[in-house]
């Protein structure tokens, strides 16, 4: 009986640690085309297929076009944020090539809680 309880506790700890990994702040700063990060900075094309680790990430196939709205900075400069159709999320900058630059002058701003938002069905989940 004690062994079963130990296994359940271990599974609970693993589940909790996995959840913590997917809810961490990816960076405190980001670069955008404007203060609100509402203007598209560039258009890129996927050079490889990409499937992110959780719902905050944008999944895409080679050749798809993505509109870039922000780039994480300082702590994690490898992740950009963009959209493909109705899908929106983070992706690694080395998985795309820049096709067209709309805004050359970038503005660095603090990230917000909503930057790490996941959409599940009709509900928003703050990470």
Number of C-alpha atoms within 10 A of each C-alpha: 5 7 8 9 10 11 11 12 12 12 12 12 12 12 11 11 12 11 12 12 11 15 16 10 14 17 19 16 18 25 23 25 22 18 13 11 19 11 16 18 24 19 19 21 19 19 16 14 13 17 11 14 11 14 17 20 22 22 19 21 14 13 14 14 21 24 20 27 23 27 27 23 20 13 11 14 16 15 21 22 23 25 19 15 9 5 13 21 23 25 24 16 16 12 18 21 16 15 11 12 12 12 13 10 11 16 14 19 18 13 17 13 10 11 19 21 16 19 13 9 6 6 8 11 12 12 16
